Amino acid sequence: MAWAADGIPPTVRGTVPENGATDVALDAKIKVKFSEPMKDRSINPTNIYITVGEGTETRVVPATVDYVDEITPVRAVLKPTEPLLANTEYTVWVEGRGDGDKKAVKDASGTPLASEFTFSFTTAQDPVCIIICG
């Protein structure tokens, strides 16, 4: 089905985990839910990604990004390819028009997200440390 350009930017309707969540599992899959069907080629690790650290110590966490449009709401699912660190804050970035149209995620008609969207979460304490560290 071809989508007609409507010029209305898509929005992020929700995330899993929610912004500010704590005790997130170290093997969590991160989900970004969108307001409308998205252009699947615009959903990839260069414009939806996870970072850890601050300032010059910030690094991108390697992850795969899948687009799921068979269910509502449509979503991107990030799966880190390395274990997340215990008791650590992570930030998820969804690129929008603010950083240049080419890098932005876009809806099925090609309209980019109006601006960058971010959310953060903190992972749980390492279960091994809870037992050993007391």
N, C-alpha and C positions, 0 to 999 in steps of 0.2 A: 504494500500500500504506500503510495507517495503522499507525503505530508506537505501541505501548503505552508509556506512561511507566514507566521502570524506576527512576528516581531515581538512577541511577549516572552521575556526571558524565563527559563525554567527556574525553579527554586529547589532548595534542599528542604524536604518535609520532615526529616527525622534522621537520627543516627542510632546505631547500636555499636558500642555502648553510648549512652547519652552524654552530652557535654558535662564534664566535671565528675563523671562516674569514678568510683574507687573500687578496689578489690576485683578488678577485671582479670579474668583467667589469662594465664600466660600463653595459652594456645588459642586465644579468642580470634574469631573472624570478625572483622570490622565491616559494618554495613552503612552505606549512605543511601538514603531513600529520596527519590526525586518526585517532583510534582507531575511529571508527564513523561512519555516515552522519550528516550535519549538516542542520539546518533551513536551506535555502538562503537564505531571507530574513534569516537572522541572520549571514550572511557578507557584509560590506560594508565600505566604506572608513571608516565611523565606529567599527568595533570591531576591524578588522585594518588596521594602518597602519604606515608607516615614518617615523621621525624622524631628524633630523640636528642636531648641535650639543649644547650643554650648558647647563644652568641657564636663565636668561632668554633665551638665544640659541637655544633649541631650537625647531625648526619641523617641521611635518608635510610630508613630501614628497608632492606630488600623485601619486596612483596609482589605477589601476582594480583591482578585486578580482573575480575570477571563482571560482566554485565548480565543481569537477570531481568528479562522483560516479560516472562510468562506469568508473573504474579503481580498483584497490585499492592503497594506501590512498587514501581520499577526501582531497581537498586543496583549499586555497584557493591561488590563484595571484595574486600582486601584480605588476603591471606599472607601474613608474614612468612618468608621462607627461612627465617632464622628465629629461634625462640626469643620471645620478649623477655626483658630483664625484670626481675621481681622488684616490687615497690618503686616503680619508675614511671615518671610522667611522659606520655607520648602525645603528639599533636598530629591530627589528620588534616591535610590540606586538599581542598577541591578548588582548582583554578577556575577563575572567571575572567570576564572581559578586562578587568582592571590591570592584568599583566600582559595584555595583548591577545587579540582575538584568536590567533593560531593555536595557543596553548589551552584555551578555555574548553571546558566540557560544553557540549551543545545538545539542544533538543533535536528531535527527529527532523525538524524543518531547518536546522542549521543555526538557530538563534542561541548565542552563548549565555551561560549563567551571567547575571548582571555584574557580580563582583565575587571576589575570592571568598570562600567559606572555610572556616576552621573550627575544629572542636578538639578538646583534650580529654584524656582519661589517665588514670593511674592504675597500674597493675597491682595484683595481690602480692602479699608476702610469699616468698618461696616456701612451699610446704615442708621441704626438708629442713629448712632453717627453723621453722616453727617448732618442729620436733626436737632438733638438736640444740638450737640456740635458746629455747625455752621462752 
